[in-house]
Amino acid sequence: MNYHIKLVGLIAIALSTSIAKSQEKIIVSTGNPIITDKYTADPAAYVYKDSVYLYTGHDVPKAPKNSYEMHEWLVYSSADMVTWKEHKSPLDTKAFAWAKDDAWASQVIERDGKFYWYVAITHGTIHGKSIGIAVSDSPTGPFKDALGKALITNDMTTDVKISWDDIDPSVIIDDDGQAYLFWGNQKCRYVKLKKNMIEMDGPIVTLDLKEFTEAPWIHKRKDWYYLSYASQFPEKIVYAMSKKVTGPWEYKGILNEIAGNSNTNHQAIINFKGKDYFVYHNGAINNDGGSYRRSVCIDYLYYNKDGTMKRVLMTTEGIKKAK
């Protein structure tokens, strides 16, 4: 009897593994956009061990015209930036019982063997957008609600009189181990996070950034911190630099021009196998939704000797395999 139960269990595990693998698809990019079988938006890329993990939103292809409809987040992985494995969607809005809908921009970071996914989502009972956190033991999930409630809600930031000012989370763990969460629309804000990555560790701070619209992305290279963000509308990506993660920030100008056929512009910046990459979206392949059906692209990013970044050249050819 025990042998029979064990055998049934092994068969069930084998079947579940087979099903999971059958839901993973290999995509070999031939240029930009890198994914063409579905719409992907608001990219966040994360380097972990020998791979890049690409987390995106998913624009619904048959959504009402001139509107965003997004219910889940997607994840892809690659060891060379050209051949991508599409994993089963590890997170959707239903994972957050307190939320209503809208799988907007997000970012993932690892700490102490766990992966924390910060997402922008519409709150179910508090008017407006909010920021929630999901957690997993794997970069590809599955993820579950880490906190059981929103970390940031619209009633915490009442100086901006819109309902979508608490969006676009970006997180960094500084060299001293202190984690920071950046986010915002119209005003950029940050807050320290406790080591558990799911609680605030101090007051919310508002930054004074030139022509800030949304989509902050925080990263560090050598002795410089970089805060890039979407500016004006239609959106360009601009950036500022500082010697401290908390500023003061010095505006440096345009990093990426308006992306074709897309009013929004949302970026991720990573270094992988010795090269720097700028990950963004445009509207190059949509034919049924104007600026509301977006697709992820990747081009090279270059730094000047003084640490400033050169303007990104958007291409249809994209990038070559990372070796």
Helices and strands as residue ranges (DSSP letters): H 2-22, E 25-28, E 41-48, E 51-57, E 72-78, E 83-86, E 91-92, G 93-95, E 99-101, E 106-111, E 114-123, E 129-136, E 144-145, G 154-156, E 170-173, E 179-183, E 188-193, E 205-207, E 212-221, E 224-231, E 236-242, E 250-256, E 268-272, E 275-282, G 290-292, E 295-300
